[in-house]
């Protein structure tokens, strides 16, 4: 709008200036008919006046043009400032360092859990049988019972045999004292070994002997097979064989 108004003003100024110069030219021409010198002066004036008028018009035009140009420049400047103000935030935004998006680490997928290999079912091992407590017995008691069994079977001990010989006069007291108590059978015997634990005690053939009486019978039965009726049974201590303890029973005959 400013440009349009300035242009209209410039046109009006030019039109007014043109009308004024025409009147001056007419007046000078009329006076020229009266005087030749005046014509020359008029011509000089006429020739000079247009130059001045042209100069004024040019100056006015130039001034108007300059004003228009200045206003135009001002408008452009304002527009440029407005546009620069509008663009400045964008430039500021563009000048800001663009933040690089954070690199998202790939989620580590949980490793596929391997199914445990099914081990073959083990057959349960049979539990060991509880070991029974050691069942002890008295070897001296076994000896007494075995002697009684042999006597019941018609046999006689060395002590009884010496006493009978002394009483009958077959030996003297000195001989009795010398031969007592085993009547020289100390080196004539065989040994019977029986486990000290009644839980494992048994005969040589594997027959179990689970009591003192059973062991006594076992020993007496062997002595009753002898031809001589004179006998004796002696407990000779404990012997270890293969990690097992045995009582030794010596059978004198």
C-alpha positions in Angstrom: 0.0 0.0 0.0 2.8 2.4 0.8 4.3 1.9 -2.6 1.0 2.6 -4.3 0.5 5.8 -2.4 4.0 7.1 -3.2 3.5 6.3 -6.8 0.2 8.2 -7.0 1.8 11.2 -5.3 4.7 11.2 -7.7 2.3 11.2 -10.7 0.3 14.1 -9.2 3.5 16.1 -8.6 4.7 15.5 -12.2 1.3 16.5 -13.6 1.2 19.8 -11.6 4.7 20.7 -12.6 4.0 20.1 -16.3 1.0 22.4 -16.3 3.0 25.3 -14.7 5.8 25.0 -17.3 3.2 25.2 -20.2 1.8 28.5 -18.9 5.3 30.0 -18.7 6.1 28.9 -22.3 2.8 30.5 -23.6 3.5 33.8 -21.9 7.0 34.0 -23.2 5.8 33.3 -26.8 3.2 36.0 -26.7 5.7 38.6 -25.7 8.0 37.4 -28.4 5.8 38.8 -31.1 6.3 42.3 -29.8 10.1 42.3 -29.5 12.7 40.3 -31.3 15.2 40.7 -28.5 12.5 39.6 -26.2 12.2 36.5 -28.5 15.8 35.8 -28.1 15.6 36.2 -24.4 12.5 34.1 -24.5 14.2 31.5 -26.5 17.1 31.6 -24.1 14.7 31.4 -21.2 12.6 28.9 -23.0 15.6 26.8 -23.8 17.0 27.2 -20.3 13.7 26.9 -18.5 12.9 23.5 -19.7 16.3 22.4 -18.5 15.5 23.8 -15.1 12.0 22.3 -15.1 13.4 19.0 -16.2 16.0 19.2 -13.5 13.3 20.0 -10.9 11.2 17.1 -12.2 14.1 14.8 -12.2 15.0 15.9 -8.7 11.4 15.5 -7.6 11.2 12.2 -9.4 14.5 11.1 -8.0 13.4 12.3 -4.6 10.1 10.5 -4.9 11.9 7.4 -6.3 14.4 7.6 -3.5 11.6 7.9 -1.0 9.8 5.0 -2.7 13.1 3.1 -2.8 13.9 4.0 0.8 10.3 3.0 1.9 10.6 -0.1 -0.3 14.0 -0.9 1.3 12.5 -0.2 4.7 9.6 -2.5 4.0 12.0 -5.1 2.7 14.1 -4.6 5.7 11.1 -5.0 8.0 10.0 -8.0 6.1 13.5 -9.4 6.2 13.8 -8.7 10.0 10.4 -10.4 10.5 11.4 -13.3 8.4 14.8 -13.4 10.1 13.0 -13.3 13.5 10.8 -16.2 12.3 13.7 -18.1 10.9 16.0 -17.4 13.9 14.3 -20.0 16.1 14.5 -22.5 13.3 18.2 -21.7 12.9 18.7 -21.9 16.6 16.9 -25.2 16.6 19.0 -26.3 13.7 22.1 -25.0 15.4 21.4 -27.1 18.4 23.4 -30.3 18.3 21.1 -33.1 17.4 21.1 -35.6 20.0 21.9 -38.9 18.6 19.2 -41.4 19.7 20.4 -43.7 22.4 21.5 -46.9 21.0 19.2 -49.5 22.5 21.2 -52.5 23.4 19.6 -55.6 22.0 17.8 -57.4 24.7 19.6 -60.6 25.5 17.2 -63.4 25.2 17.6 -65.8 28.0 19.6 -68.8 26.9 17.4 -71.7 26.3 17.7 -73.8 29.3 18.7 -77.2 28.4 16.5 -79.9 29.8 18.5 -82.0 32.2 19.2 -85.4 30.8 17.0 -87.9 32.5 19.4 -90.3 34.1 18.3 -93.9 34.1 16.5 -94.8 37.2 18.8 -96.6 39.5 17.4 -99.7 41.2 17.5 -99.1 44.9 20.2 -101.1 46.5 19.0 -103.4 49.2 19.8 -102.0 52.6 22.3 -104.1 54.5 20.9 -106.2 57.1 21.5 -104.9 60.6 24.3 -106.7 62.3 23.1 -108.2 65.5 24.8 -107.4 68.8 27.5 -109.8 69.8 26.1 -112.6 72.0 28.8 -113.6 74.4 29.0 -116.8 76.4 31.3 -118.3 79.1 33.9 -120.9 77.9 34.3 -122.2 81.5 30.6 -122.9 81.6 30.8 -124.8 78.4 33.7 -126.9 79.8 31.8 -127.9 82.9 28.7 -128.9 80.9 30.7 -130.9 78.4 32.5 -132.8 81.2 29.1 -133.6 82.8 27.8 -134.9 79.5 30.8 -137.2 79.0 30.6 -138.5 82.6 26.9 -139.2 82.0 28.1 -141.2 78.9 30.3 -143.5 81.1 33.6 -141.6 80.9 35.9 -140.6 83.8 38.0 -137.5 84.3 41.8 -137.8 85.0 41.3 -136.3 88.4 38.7 -139.0 89.4 40.8 -141.7 87.8 43.9 -140.7 90.0 41.9 -140.5 93.1 40.5 -144.0 92.5 44.0 -145.4 91.9 45.4 -143.8 95.1 42.4 -145.2 97.1 42.8 -148.6 95.7 46.6 -148.5 96.3 47.6 -148.8 92.7 49.7 -145.6 93.1 51.4 -144.0 95.9 50.8 -140.5 97.2 54.0 -139.4 95.6 52.8 -140.7 92.2 49.4 -139.1 92.7 51.0 -135.8 93.4 53.2 -136.2 90.3 50.4 -137.2 87.9 47.7 -134.9 89.2 45.6 -133.4 87.6 45.8 -134.7 84.0 47.6 -138.0 84.6 50.1 -137.3 81.8 47.5 -136.4 79.1 48.7 -132.8 78.8 50.3 -133.6 75.4 47.6 -135.9 74.2 44.7 -133.8 73.0 42.9 -132.3 70.1 41.4 -128.8 70.0 37.9 -127.7 69.2 37.5 -124.0 68.0 34.2 -122.3 68.4 33.4 -118.6 67.7 33.2 -116.4 70.7 29.9 -114.9 69.4 26.9 -117.2 69.7 25.3 -115.4 66.7 28.0 -116.9 64.4 29.1 -120.0 66.4 28.9 -123.3 64.5 30.4 -126.7 63.9 33.0 -127.4 61.2 30.2 -128.6 58.9 28.3 -125.3 59.3 25.7 -126.4 61.8 24.9 -123.4 64.1 25.6 -123.5 67.8 23.5 -120.9 69.4 23.9 -121.8 73.1 26.4 -122.9 75.7 24.6 -126.3 76.0 24.7 -126.8 72.2 28.5 -126.2 72.2 29.0 -128.5 75.2 27.0 -131.3 73.5 29.1 -130.8 70.3 32.4 -131.3 72.3 31.1 -134.2 74.4 29.8 -136.1 71.4 33.3 -136.1 70.0 34.9 -137.4 73.2 32.4 -140.1 73.6 33.7 -141.7 70.4 37.0 -142.4 72.1 37.9 -146.0 73.2 39.5 -145.0 76.6 37.1 -143.8 79.2 39.6 -141.4 80.8 39.3 -137.9 79.5 39.4 -134.2 80.4 38.4 -130.9 78.8 40.5 -127.7 79.1 39.8 -124.1 78.0 43.0 -122.8 76.3 42.1 -119.2 75.5 41.1 -117.1 72.5 42.6 -117.3 69.0 41.9 -114.9 66.1 41.7 -116.4 62.6 40.7 -114.3 59.6 39.5 -111.5 61.8 37.2 -113.7 63.8 37.7 -114.7 67.5 37.5 -118.3 68.5 37.6 -120.1 71.9 39.9 -123.1 72.0 38.7 -126.1 73.8 41.3 -128.9 74.3 39.9 -132.4 74.6 42.4 -134.6 76.6 42.1 -138.4 76.0 
